[in-house]
């Protein structure tokens, strides 16, 4: 396989015209999780009918895996909380390379977005006096995380999908976008295929919103399903001329299920942070509550990067379980309370023969979220490429070097609404026509895809993706250093060479073909991760360099990646300062005192 991100242009014009469907819409939203859904609702509210497309069935997206909650400074239980403290916590745990505008917009808009979701029927847990309940979550100064048991993401997506259906927003499922339609100046739609029929599709639209998730599933051990977070969003944007930012920052969630104990199909799947938010304790194989050594004040509720490194260190130094994890125990809490607050966890572990009200779970860190992504302007979603916008996990900026749990769901709705409203103002043409030039570009892409589908070499994309996962886990994992990152880049080059010998078993409706397209997205993103991590000669948040263990003030910069004719180009850019009111909250130094929980 050639690197398709370069090759569609190099596929010679063919006499033969490949049949395809053409769909022309005013706005195309690629991705049907919470960010795409909220942007689409905002568009429809402004009288614009977008088409939302997704790779799965309607209502089934990665959003459903964000279990434990969504942050908003409502102050239901802690009236001292307000949006400036939410912003300060986000900046502090993002180690100050977040985009302050992105953070402030998210924190400021969230209370309204939560009330709106409640009005639309999201069944938030309530306090006895009817307020929206809020739980502790890692490294947040106050109880700020609103929740629906431990199925918050699922309840939120159900609510947004129901709202979108009420508004008659068109949705098309099981379609995979392989490339954006661009003449090098602006984006004018997208190309791809119907995953059920294999038919090629040209989507013509003057406004394209990418809400296609992140790239954490490139790692061997990750919390996503196989077909989610494969790098589609960032890679599509990069291929169309947009910039990426801070791709080296990957969040390792401290508590993923351990495959050796629960079965490989469960390996890396999320054990929600809500378990620790409700008082869950981490214990090593020697029976020690080891967070006392790493973080005596914040304990299990320190930031995810701190807790993940602590668990990894316990395992590395031989104090892990025989299955390669540590224990997470909530059984000291009342049975009824656990069943009410963590019903999905109780049910999932019960199905595996484990009663978490009586015994601990075995957990270890898992790749969970990409803090890095497309570089956008947050009040508009603009990427710098006319006609192309991005939102949700596809983008970088809100979370900086380390994301607070509960802020990903927050970003989707807070920024999704703003982006949808801005895009609605840009719409000029309800159903734009397809030009000859665009038809020719689409033909090149469809020929390239048809050739890819005919690949008859020796190695499958699934094998290559698995090897890529090992490379990233091994060389750009929780701990990194120069030698290992350079080895990772060399191994990535060797893996790229092996793509020339790709074999696809099955047609364009096969998983094999889908994996081959995923691979074409994964390669440039993996390169950006490794090169960004090599370039950043410091430790900050989730990026921990054992050869540069300190945070370096001079590195309070973002790494911006663009695709040039010579390959990926990396440069750095300074970070803006927060507003005076948020700076005041930062200077006040709010901090969670874990011992409130005991
Ligand atoms: O924001 C998240 O990642 C989240 C809510 C995850 C979880 O542990 O439940």
Boltz pocket constraint, residues with backbone or C-beta under 6 A from the ligand:
constraints:
  - pocket:
      binder: B
      contacts: [[A, 65], [A, 66], [A, 67], [A, 68], [A, 69], [A, 70], [A, 270], [A, 271], [A, 272], [A, 273], [A, 274], [A, 404], [A, 405], [A, 406], [A, 407], [A, 408], [A, 409]]
      max_distance: 6.0
